[in-house]
Amino acid sequence: MNSQLSFIFKNYRPKCDTCNEICDIEWRTQRLKELPTEMPYNGNTILKSTIKPLLICNKCYDNGFFPKDLTKNNFDFSNFYNVVSQISNEGN
């Protein structure tokens, strides 16, 4: 199992939406409950279900490299092992 986790960690880490670098073992994600239920886009309305939360690496988070209308309080801590455990729990 350890070699499987190592393979997944090396090959399936998320990419930061701000700097486009591959995130380390920890990153931050924008809280979903704070996303608008809908937002205008090119004259159309985009529903919340199609809006992707911002995912940023810890370096960008620590340096405040995210949209100016957001603060550090708009992000939750996440890491590789939490994601893997959620996936394995969904399969049970």
Beta strands, then each sheet from edge to edge (+ up, - down):
strand 1: 26-30
strand 2: 38-41
strand 3: 44-47
strand 4: 55-57
strand 5: 75-79
sheet 1: 4+ 1- 5+
sheet 2: 2+ 3-
end
